[in-house]
Amino acid sequence: MNKFFNTREVIGRYLRDTREEKGISLYKVSKSSGLRFETIKAIESGEKNYSMDSLLAYIGAIDVYFFFSPKELEPGDKLKDIIGE
């Protein structure tokens, strides 16, 4: 099994749950992002390797942020304190 498959599933589940909690339909995501329904379903199910552009379009359509943080972060740490801003 591809080691990234579970990661895609977790990301997809989070995005789908967030979209549903916000009451955003698949149709609205499609119209806002320019993505086809098949691509949206693939992102939400984690079933295939989608492009970064598709992921960013989806994230923009449901109005959430996407960021990375160092592995050294502990619960409660603030990223700005670690990077010195």
Secondary structure, DSSP 8 states (H G I E B T S, - for coil): --TTHHHHHHHHHHHHHHHHHTT--HHHHHHHH---HHHHHHHHHT-S---HHHHHHHHHHHT-------TT--TT--HHHHHT-
